[in-house]
Amino acid sequence: MIEQLDQFMTYLFQQKLRPATVSLYCGAVRRALEAGDMLSVLSDEKLGASTLETYRKALAHWAAFSGNKGLVAKLRAWTPGKRPRRVNPARALDIEKEWPRLRRAVLGHEHPALAAVMYLLLTSGLRIAEVLDLTREDLFKAGAGQEVFIVQKGDSQRLFVLPTAMMRQQGLALAESVRLADVELVWQTLTTSRRGTRRAVEDYIRREMKAVGKSVGIPGVHPHIARHTIADAVYEQKGDARAVAEALGHKGTRTADRWYMDHTRKGKAAAVLGAAVGEDDEA
């Protein structure tokens, strides 16, 4: 099975899929092979809709790779069925207090490359996979104030810019770390003899972000929380879901619209209501 999966991984890279996607698909197929019934993973009620779709795509690639026409037919006939909507537990940081405090805290981390990675996660709007897939050329260009287009989730392109002096400083510092390590991608800079895989590097970043957050009294910090925070900050600057979508690399405004249907920043509703009533004008 290991040899088959190695060949499958090579096949996926030949399809020009991103390393993070290849890792996800190989993990999904490994689970399906270990279960014995390739479609059994798609009946796991604990999996959400997006995870099921990842498994379906992985199995479709496996079917094409292995020439399994029977599996192709079964996947075409498979439908996910109606599943209960899961409550999104993600939150946003307070953009006046928690967000600046956390940014200052990550810059104090003893590992300069990791500090730069965490700072970019907190400010750039990129997903963790997108930061880890940055090349030293991407970082040098963005650090010099240039616009760079990178491949994001879904294999589409998105703009990567570093608009502030501190973001550019951290981008250049990270580029230099990648150069000195004599590697090409950011995630490779953070590997060690015991932390040799991309998955291990992601887990390391999540643990360290959580620990830094806890050290400054902000519980539950994780990479994706920054994207919600950036969404709040951009929305309050522009009042425009389109600007939020562009900052986060979304193709449309549906995700931003749904977030703001269910989310109001703490204290913002009262401030908006007070401004709308305008009692000071009546005094």
C-alpha angles and dihedrals in degrees: 000000000000091000091049092051091049089053090046090052090053089049092052092051088051087058086060094243119160119259092247091053092047090052092050094047094048091050091050093050092046090055091048092050092048090051091056093222109078093206097046092089089062091062095057104122091200091068121092125228095262092049091049090052090052090052091047092052091046092052091047090056090047091051091052092045094049096037090236102162092176091059090047090056093047092050091051090053094045120101124183095228125212114314130186114265111252120224111241106234093192119118137183127244119246100265096212100045117011099037097055091041092053093046091054091047096053091051088061093059114127092232107071096198092049090046089055092047092051092046092053090048088054096048114021102063090233123137118242091255091052093051091048091050094053114119126220088249090055090051096045091050095046090044088056090055097260127138113247128190116214135180113259138183110315090031093268125129127258136180119258116195136160104210101174131066093241092049090051091047092053092044092054092044090053092047089054091050090053091049094049091049087054093229133117107225132055096236091057089060091063098051124111135177089273096034100051105142134070091239090055090051091052091050090049092053092048092050093048094047090050091049093048091049092050091050090061096040099263110123126200099026115168134158097264093054088073092061091057089047092050089048090056093047094048093043092053091048096047106015086218129120089203091062089050091051091051093048091053097040096246118155093221141006098259095101093045092046091051091048093053093045088061102029137063120173112248111267094007096101092055092048092050092047092049091051091047094051091046098193091168088070090056097050 
